[in-house]
Amino acid sequence: MILDVLKRNKVHYKTVSGYKNIITWLHHFKLNLDNESLVIAMDIETKYLDLKDNKLLGFGICYAYKKSAYFITRDLTLEQIKNIFIVVNSLSCKIVYHNAYFDISQLKYMLDMDIKWDYDTLILAHAIHSDILYYKHSEEDITASDSLSLKSLVDIYSPYLSNYEDALMKKKKSIQSKLHIKKDDFTYDLFSDEDLAPYGCGDVLATRDLYVGLTREIHKRIAEGWTGL
């Protein structure tokens, strides 16, 4: 299970629920940790992938190596969620998503406000590896595949998180079987917060690791003479 993975690798993982507690955590972060040179990773968990009538179940933040938190929002009002992201928008740090197009589009549509973001690791991965979509981290062993998804890259940039979503996928199949629903009819609100929270933390832990690894590679390529990056 992912909780065993997090514990074994000494990952700091916290779940925050309740509007006041979330606001308090964010204000404490802003007061004590936030600064212009910091980069944090964020990711949202939603009921499904459609913009219309979607529901924000929660979101994760990774603010340092192996340090993360997941915020439960499924029972909050849109006004409360909007107030939460007003605080996020006020942060001085840079924010990175993987495939920011989905997260930012969904939040902007849902909350009717602009959402702060600075980097997208999916864009970074395509920029530096436009010739191949997947590779092994060795100059002598480059292997092509069909994805630059976070799940495909985690073995390279976050090996301690390898297969972190396996337990959640097993739970998904169990829920489908129990409720007699088809795969296409499954929605993520059928997961409990207890199941979804560590998975949400895994996403942001992997995203921050990916950002750090890709930016190092980009600086290396620039030093080697690459232009345009």
Secondary structure as the mmCIF struct_conf table of DSSP 4:
data_model
#
loop_
_struct_conf.conf_type_id
_struct_conf.id
_struct_conf.beg_label_comp_id
_struct_conf.beg_label_asym_id
_struct_conf.beg_label_seq_id
_struct_conf.end_label_comp_id
_struct_conf.end_label_asym_id
_struct_conf.end_label_seq_id
HELX_RH_AL_P HELX_RH_AL_P1 ILE A 2 ARG A 8
TURN_TY1_P TURN_TY1_P1 ASN A 9 LYS A 10
STRN STRN1 HIS A 12 SER A 17
BEND BEND1 GLY A 18 GLY A 18
HELX_RH_AL_P HELX_RH_AL_P2 TYR A 19 ASN A 32
TURN_TY1_P TURN_TY1_P2 LEU A 33 LEU A 33
TURN_TY1_P TURN_TY1_P3 GLU A 36 SER A 37
STRN STRN2 VAL A 39 THR A 46
BEND BEND2 LYS A 47 LEU A 49
BEND BEND3 LEU A 51 LEU A 51
TURN_TY1_P TURN_TY1_P4 LYS A 52 ASP A 53
STRN STRN3 LEU A 56 ALA A 64
TURN_TY1_P TURN_TY1_P5 TYR A 65 LYS A 66
STRN STRN4 LYS A 67 ILE A 72
TURN_TY1_P TURN_TY1_P6 ARG A 74 ASP A 75
BEND BEND4 LEU A 76 LEU A 76
HELX_RH_AL_P HELX_RH_AL_P3 LEU A 78 ASN A 89
TURN_TY1_P TURN_TY1_P7 SER A 90 SER A 90
BEND BEND5 SER A 92 CYS A 93
STRN STRN5 LYS A 94 TYR A 97
BEND BEND6 HIS A 98 ASN A 99
HELX_RH_AL_P HELX_RH_AL_P4 ALA A 100 LEU A 111
BEND BEND7 ASP A 112 MET A 113
STRN STRN6 TYR A 119 ASP A 120
HELX_RH_AL_P HELX_RH_AL_P5 THR A 121 ILE A 128
BEND BEND8 SER A 130 ASP A 131
BEND BEND9 LEU A 133 LEU A 133
BEND BEND10 HIS A 137 HIS A 137
TURN_TY1_P TURN_TY1_P8 GLU A 139 GLU A 140
BEND BEND11 ASP A 146 ASP A 146
HELX_RH_AL_P HELX_RH_AL_P6 LEU A 150 TYR A 157
HELX_RH_3T_P HELX_RH_3T_P1 PRO A 159 LEU A 161
TURN_TY1_P TURN_TY1_P9 SER A 162 GLU A 165
HELX_RH_AL_P HELX_RH_AL_P7 ASP A 166 LEU A 179
TURN_TY1_P TURN_TY1_P10 HIS A 180 HIS A 180
HELX_RH_3T_P HELX_RH_3T_P2 LYS A 183 ASP A 185
HELX_RH_3T_P HELX_RH_3T_P3 TYR A 188 LEU A 190
BEND BEND12 PHE A 191 PHE A 191
HELX_RH_AL_P HELX_RH_AL_P8 ASP A 193 ALA A 223
TURN_TY1_P TURN_TY1_P11 GLU A 224 GLY A 225
#
